[in-house]
């Protein structure tokens, strides 16, 4: 059965992996992940505080903190020499 399929060349696989790596490391995907992380955190803390105001404050604080951390890390890692 293995003889029926041609082996894919390394350049083809490398190109596909680069495309996937670029998508997973894109800034928009990270921002969407941070949004859902903050949303999940605020939903889980709603059971403890039982207040929409505190839950929205936790969402805003977590989202702002994570976005600032992402921007700082992106700037810090981009300035590093190869």
C-alpha positions, 0 to 999 in steps of 0.5 A: 500500500505504501508503494501506491503513494508518492513521498512528498518532497521536503520543500512541499512540507516545509512550505505547508508548515511555514503557512501554518506557522504564519497563521498560528503566529499572526497577531489577529489570531492571538488577539482572538485567543486573548479575547476568549481567554478573558471572556472565559475568565470573566464567566468563571469568576461571575459565579464567585462575585455574582456581579456583572460589573465586577465580571466586566471589570475582570474581563476588561482588566484581563484583556488589557493586561494580556494585550499589553503583554502581547505588544511588549513581548512582540516588540521585545522579541522583534528587536532581538538579533537573529 
